[in-house]
Amino acid sequence: MGTVTTTSAPGTASTSARALARDHLTRAILASARAQLGTVGPAALSVRAVARDVGLASSAVYRYFASRDDLLTALLVACFDEHGEAVEAAADAVDPADLSGRWSAVAHAFRGWALEHPWDYALLYGSPVPGYEAPAQTVGPATRVTRVLMGLLVDAAAAGVPLARPDEPAPGPAFHAAMTGLRGFAGADLPDDVVLAGLAAWSGLVGGVTLELFGHLDNAVGDREAWFDALTRRLDPFSPSRAG
């Protein structure tokens, strides 16, 4: 048999090469901008410094990202997606019926990613960047972690798991009215005590991790793993002890 030789259509190889080169430079620009988060912070992110770092003129960087805000948006999307993937994978690895186990996995994955990426975490959960308004394309990635927690709440409500102690007062009509958007986000008409328990757990988790990463536990908390394990158990809205 003779040798079969295939050839690309004219222009295909060069088009593919350009796409690969563009993808490589896009990744390099994002990596450089992400590195800046740890040195100057997002508010001082400099396209000129990024261009210098990757060996391009500033005008060339703008062919990939039309503005500094576009670059910030790309960083937000990338970091939110990474964080969301880590939390989703942790939750999916636990028996769906084990709500407390899923909560613990979510909490530890949330913190684990934050400890590995402190400056990225600061971009996501720290002070807003002056003058920057996140566009709609960030909403999906930004809510990935929240959706995991909402999924736990929906499952708890469906299973009739009590999330409030008998002596706890009902949240009240003002709270119910204020949570309209959150119930819509959950895609279910969750009871107020379920919503409140979820918000309390979420607030405690973000607050605890933020305190740790921003240095507010220094000289106060020694064994951070023991501290976080205890915090996670205390915040657990699905613990049977809550109904005691």
C-alpha positions as CSV (number, residue, x, y, z in Angstrom):
1,M,0.0,0.0,0.0
2,G,1.2,3.5,-0.7
3,T,1.7,6.1,1.9
4,V,-1.3,8.4,2.5
5,T,-0.4,12.0,2.9
6,T,-2.8,14.6,4.2
7,T,-2.5,18.3,3.7
8,S,-4.3,21.1,5.4
9,A,-6.5,23.5,3.4
10,P,-4.7,26.7,2.5
11,G,-4.6,29.0,5.5
12,T,-5.7,26.4,8.0
13,A,-2.3,25.8,9.5
14,S,-1.5,29.5,9.8
15,T,-5.0,30.2,11.3
16,S,-4.4,27.4,13.9
17,A,-1.0,28.8,14.7
18,R,-2.4,32.3,15.2
19,A,-5.1,30.9,17.5
20,L,-2.6,29.0,19.5
21,A,-0.3,32.1,19.8
22,R,-3.3,34.2,20.8
23,D,-4.3,31.7,23.5
24,H,-0.7,31.5,24.8
25,L,-0.5,35.3,25.0
26,T,-3.9,35.6,26.6
27,R,-2.9,33.1,29.3
28,A,0.4,34.9,29.8
29,I,-1.3,38.3,30.2
30,L,-3.7,36.8,32.7
31,A,-0.9,35.1,34.7
32,S,1.0,38.4,34.8
33,A,-2.0,40.3,35.9
34,R,-2.8,37.7,38.6
35,A,0.8,37.9,39.9
36,Q,0.3,41.7,40.3
37,L,-2.6,41.0,42.7
38,G,0.0,39.9,45.3
39,T,2.2,42.9,44.8
40,V,0.1,46.0,44.1
41,G,-3.5,44.7,44.5
42,P,-6.3,44.9,42.0
43,A,-6.9,48.7,42.4
44,A,-3.4,49.4,41.1
45,L,-3.3,46.8,38.4
46,S,-1.3,48.2,35.5
47,V,-1.7,47.2,31.9
48,R,1.7,48.8,31.2
49,A,3.4,46.6,33.8
50,V,1.7,43.5,32.4
51,A,2.8,44.4,28.9
52,R,6.4,44.9,30.1
53,D,6.3,41.6,31.9
54,V,5.1,39.6,28.9
55,G,7.3,41.5,26.4
56,L,4.6,43.4,24.6
57,A,3.8,47.0,24.0
58,S,0.8,48.3,26.0
59,S,-1.1,48.8,22.7
60,A,-0.7,45.1,22.0
61,V,-2.2,44.1,25.3
62,Y,-5.3,46.1,24.4
63,R,-5.8,43.9,21.4
64,Y,-6.5,41.1,23.9
65,F,-8.3,43.1,26.6
66,A,-9.9,46.3,25.5
67,S,-9.3,48.0,28.9
68,R,-8.0,47.5,32.4
69,D,-11.6,46.8,33.5
70,D,-11.8,44.0,30.9
71,L,-8.7,42.5,32.3
72,L,-10.1,42.7,35.8
73,T,-13.2,41.0,34.6
74,A,-11.3,38.2,33.1
75,L,-9.4,37.7,36.4
76,L,-12.6,37.7,38.3
77,V,-14.1,35.1,36.0
78,A,-11.0,32.9,36.1
79,C,-10.7,33.0,39.9
80,F,-14.4,32.6,40.6
81,D,-14.5,29.6,38.3
82,E,-11.4,28.0,40.0
83,H,-12.9,28.5,43.4
84,G,-16.2,27.2,42.3
85,E,-14.7,24.1,40.8
86,A,-12.8,23.3,44.0
87,V,-15.9,23.6,46.1
88,E,-18.2,21.7,43.7
89,A,-15.7,18.8,43.5
90,A,-15.5,18.6,47.3
91,A,-19.3,18.6,47.7
92,D,-19.8,16.0,44.9
93,A,-17.3,13.6,46.6
94,V,-19.6,13.2,49.6
95,D,-22.8,11.1,49.9
96,P,-25.7,13.4,48.8
97,A,-27.7,12.3,51.9
98,D,-24.9,13.4,54.3
99,L,-25.7,17.1,54.5
100,S,-23.3,17.8,57.4
101,G,-20.6,16.0,55.5
102,R,-21.2,18.0,52.4
103,W,-21.2,21.2,54.4
104,S,-17.9,20.3,56.0
105,A,-16.4,19.5,52.6
106,V,-17.6,22.8,51.2
107,A,-16.2,24.8,54.1
108,H,-12.8,23.1,54.0
109,A,-12.6,23.4,50.2
110,F,-13.6,27.1,50.4
111,R,-10.8,27.7,52.9
112,G,-8.3,25.4,51.2
113,W,-8.5,27.3,48.0
114,A,-8.3,30.6,49.8
115,L,-5.1,29.6,51.6
116,E,-3.5,28.5,48.4
117,H,-4.6,31.7,46.5
118,P,-4.8,34.5,49.1
119,W,-4.5,37.4,46.7
120,D,-7.1,35.9,44.4
121,Y,-9.4,35.4,47.4
122,A,-8.8,39.1,48.3
123,L,-9.9,40.0,44.8
124,L,-13.1,38.0,45.1
125,Y,-14.0,38.8,48.7
126,G,-12.0,41.9,49.6
127,S,-12.7,45.6,49.1
128,P,-14.3,46.6,45.8
129,V,-12.0,48.1,43.2
130,P,-12.8,51.9,43.1
131,G,-14.5,52.8,39.9
132,Y,-15.0,49.2,38.7
133,E,-18.4,47.7,38.1
134,A,-18.5,44.0,37.5
135,P,-20.5,43.2,34.3
136,A,-23.1,40.5,34.0
137,Q,-20.7,37.9,32.7
138,T,-19.2,37.6,36.2
139,V,-22.5,36.6,37.8
140,G,-22.5,33.0,36.8
141,P,-18.9,32.3,38.0
142,A,-19.4,34.4,41.1
143,T,-22.4,32.4,42.3
144,R,-20.9,28.9,41.8
145,V,-20.0,28.5,45.4
146,T,-23.2,30.0,46.6
147,R,-25.2,27.6,44.4
148,V,-23.5,24.7,46.1
149,L,-24.7,25.9,49.5
150,M,-28.2,26.7,48.1
151,G,-28.3,23.1,46.9
152,L,-27.7,21.9,50.4
153,L,-30.5,24.1,51.7
154,V,-32.9,22.9,49.0
155,D,-32.0,19.2,49.9
156,A,-32.5,19.9,53.6
157,A,-35.9,21.5,53.0
158,A,-37.0,18.6,50.8
159,A,-35.9,16.1,53.5
160,G,-37.7,18.1,56.2
161,V,-34.4,18.6,58.1
162,P,-35.1,21.2,60.9
163,L,-32.6,24.0,60.7
164,A,-33.8,26.0,63.7
165,R,-33.9,25.2,67.4
166,P,-37.4,25.1,69.0
167,D,-36.6,28.1,71.1
168,E,-35.4,30.3,68.2
169,P,-37.8,33.1,67.2
170,A,-39.2,33.1,63.7
171,P,-37.3,35.5,61.3
172,G,-40.5,37.5,60.8
173,P,-42.3,39.1,57.8
174,A,-39.7,41.7,57.1
175,F,-37.0,39.0,56.7
176,H,-39.4,37.0,54.5
177,A,-39.9,40.0,52.2
178,A,-36.2,40.8,52.1
179,M,-35.3,37.3,51.0
180,T,-37.5,37.3,47.8
181,G,-34.5,37.5,45.5
182,L,-32.6,34.7,47.4
183,R,-35.5,32.3,47.2
184,G,-35.7,33.0,43.5
185,F,-32.0,32.3,43.1
186,A,-32.5,29.0,44.9
187,G,-35.3,28.1,42.5
188,A,-37.4,26.9,45.5
189,D,-39.7,28.5,48.0
190,L,-37.5,27.8,51.0
191,P,-38.8,28.3,54.5
192,D,-37.4,31.4,56.2
193,D,-35.6,29.4,58.9
194,V,-33.8,27.4,56.2
195,V,-32.8,30.6,54.4
196,L,-31.6,32.3,57.6
197,A,-29.6,29.2,58.7
198,G,-27.9,29.1,55.4
199,L,-27.1,32.8,55.4
200,A,-25.7,32.5,59.0
201,A,-23.5,29.6,58.0
202,W,-22.3,31.4,54.8
203,S,-21.6,34.6,56.7
204,G,-19.6,32.8,59.3
205,L,-17.6,30.8,56.8
206,V,-16.6,33.9,54.7
207,G,-16.0,35.9,57.9
208,G,-13.8,33.3,59.5
209,V,-11.7,32.7,56.4
210,T,-11.4,36.4,55.8
211,L,-10.2,37.0,59.4
212,E,-7.6,34.3,59.0
213,L,-6.2,35.4,55.6
214,F,-6.2,39.1,56.5
215,G,-4.1,38.5,59.6
216,H,-6.8,39.1,62.2
217,L,-6.1,35.8,64.0
218,D,-2.4,36.4,64.3
219,N,-1.2,36.1,67.9
220,A,-4.6,35.0,68.9
221,V,-5.2,31.5,67.4
222,G,-2.4,29.0,67.3
223,D,-3.6,25.7,65.7
224,R,-5.6,27.0,62.8
225,E,-6.7,23.6,61.7
226,A,-8.3,22.8,65.1
227,W,-9.8,26.3,65.1
228,F,-11.4,25.8,61.6
229,D,-12.6,22.3,62.3
230,A,-14.4,23.6,65.4
231,L,-15.8,26.6,63.5
232,T,-17.1,24.4,60.8
233,R,-18.9,22.2,63.2
234,R,-20.4,25.2,65.1
235,L,-21.6,26.8,61.8
236,D,-23.0,23.5,60.5
237,P,-26.7,24.3,59.9
238,F,-27.5,20.7,59.3
239,S,-26.2,19.3,62.6
240,P,-28.8,17.2,64.5
241,S,-27.9,19.1,67.7
242,R,-29.6,22.2,66.2
243,A,-33.0,20.6,66.7
244,G,-32.2,19.6,70.3
